[in-house]
């Protein structure tokens, strides 16, 4: 009588036959994962081999995205509109709004009273960039950044707008920017993930963040962002348990990998290969991560630059410094989500503390990269998912006003990585409502970021369920005017 456990081996299919006629797919996969240069010419083997190749010479090697979750008001940051102060309390002309769709929070308002910024603006740098007094440290790096005042989107609520900005689509289950870059270029450091995610909470009204913003979508799961913890143990469950030595861990992984390799050989499931890779990466991270995440070893000059908050795990300042350390170590894409920018009311009371949370560390990151000679090869992005209305939401007041969501125009800034420094791109009308010069859609933004990293957005494609997907979907063009 035959043993049922082995009966499945009698059902030899084409894959099983071909694998048994060679050394076996599982053995090859395991060997290539454990010995990275097994099939490479030793003369060409280098430390930190890039898995993918760019389509053309890149300007940037890595990205640090400082995402201001909740949508900071462009009218209190980088889009100076004195007309709004002069016309305080007057109703927004219908010819300007032109029937634009509104959120449920202001759709029932009878009037849309204009309200200018409570905070003064000044001009900085060679380009005379207007920057609010809320951001004095960013003002000091005006000659290093490119302020884009003409971003726009179709999404009017946070969830679709966040998802659109991060994945190129308003619905879920699409790969995020970091996942696309991991897929297209791989990692520069085999001991660290290609895509890392850091979270921090501000002092304002927060919008939630969720893992679909850094998902791999339909790409292999190895491209998903690795979320760091806000505790002193920055990557949870990475360390060995008490009583487990590194030798024991290595032996356990070897045995587990052999079982996974056998399963891969039998089924051909690519996720099994990914699982093997992730186990091996986690093992290598046990050595790399503690050293990189130890901020206390940074010199006093660096701590002073970022401010004392950088010594508090999970703070925005700490995450900015950690982002520099991760990027410097070869992490392809570092994403910081900083919550607290949803000022529908009491903007004057909330936004100064929220701006203070990010101003010093954001500027310090650019300065730190620059003094280390890394800014030219590192693209830094700062901004949210949409803008804020030029009219007041709720009761009108010059010092307690709030602003609703505004998708038609908002501001972000970029620095380094092949972007022209010290310039302003795009312009809005005198009401700060509509774009009148050089609009940049989210698809254009994504196409431009990919271009800076040497990737053609029309060629970075993944076929899924019979369709060819791209980060930019069926739109997008590279904004060459902001490139060096």
PyMOL commands that set and color helices and strands:
alter all, ss='L'
color gray80, all
select helices_A, chain A and resi 4-10+14-21+25-34+42-44+74-76+82-86+94-97+133-140+142-144+158-167+177-185+211-214+221-223+246-267+270-293+295-297+300-306+308-311+316-328+347-371+375-377+442-452+480-482
alter helices_A, ss='H'
color red, helices_A
select strands_A, chain A and resi 62-69+121-124+129-132+145-152+195-201+226-227+333-339+378-383+387-388+405-406+410-415+423-425+427-428+435-437+440-441+462-464+467-469
alter strands_A, ss='S'
color yellow, strands_A
deselect
rebuild
show_as cartoon
